Amino acid sequence: DCMINVGRKSDGMHIDVTVGTVGTASVLGVKDIKIWKKNGYGKWDLVAISNGGESYNSASGGVTITYANAVVGATYKISSVHYGDVDGYIEGEIETGEFVYNFPISP
């Protein structure tokens, strides 16, 4: 299972991508994290990419990244690939759907 959470802090958009499994995975991770911004023509521009990260012999993992160039009031979406190996390697994709970056600043 994978989840993407987005928040706002004074230094930019904070993105947590967490992944978990039932049982212990020999490898568990997220990769190809992409941040997309909707332009004035209704098309999506790729504005940032992260390689992600992985953990070993674990049931949970994830990464936190900060996108410092986020524009308050702009529309974004985030996608990533998650993967794991518990009795066989599998990959999946997840996307947030579009959201307006208007969150209050959190501590």
N, C-alpha and C positions, 0 to 999 in steps of 0.2 A: 504494500500500500504506500502511497506517496501523497504528500500534502504541500501546497505552496501557501505561505502566509506573507502578507505585505503590510508594512507600516511605514510611518514617517518619523524621522528624528531630525535634529538640527543639521546633521551632515548629509541628509539625503534619504532616498528610498531604501528601506531595509527589507530584504527578501530572505525568508527562511524556507528552505526546501528540505523536508524531512521524509525519510523512508523507513519502513519497518516491515517485519515479517514474523510469521509464527514459526518458531524454531530458530536455530542459529544458522546464519548464512556464512559460508566461507568467504564470500565477498558481497558487499552491499553498498550501493552508492547511487549518486546522481551525476549526470553529465549533460553537456550541451544545453546549459541554462541560457535561454535567450530572452532578452527584453525588447519588446516591440512597442513603438509609439505610432499612434494614428496621425497621419498628416492631414493637411487641409483638403485633400482630395478624397479622403475616406480610405486611403490605402495604408498598409502597415509598413513602417520603416524599421529595420533592425538597428537598434541603437547600442546594444551591448551584448557580449557573450561571456560566459564563465565556463571553465572546464569542469567545475564541480568538485567532487571529492568522493572518497570511498573509505570504508572501514572493513575490518577482517574479523571473522569469528565473532559476529555480533548479531543481535536481533533488531538493532536500530542504528540510524546514522543520519547524516545530513550536513548541509552547509548553510552558512549565513553570508550573504554578500550585500554590499552597499552600492547603490547607483547614485553617485553624487550629482549627476547632471539632470535629475528628475525635475520636471516643470510642474508646479502646482497648477491644477486645472486641466492638464493634458490627459488624454486617454491612452492607456497602456494595456498590454497583456503580457503574460510571462508563460513560457513553455519550458519543459525539461524532459529528459529521458531518465528513468530510474531502472535499476537493475539489481539482481541478486542471484545467488546460487545456493539454494537449499534443495539438495537432491536433484539438481538440474538448473542450468542458467536460464533466466528469463529477463526480458526487457519490456518496459511499458512506457507510454508517453502520457504527459499530463499538461493541461493548459488552463490558465485561470479564467479565460474569457475576458472580455474587455471591462475595464474599470477606470473611473476618473480619479486621478491622484489629488484628492481633496482632504485627506485624512488630517486630523489635528496632530500637532507635534507631540509625541510621547517622550517620556523621560528616558 
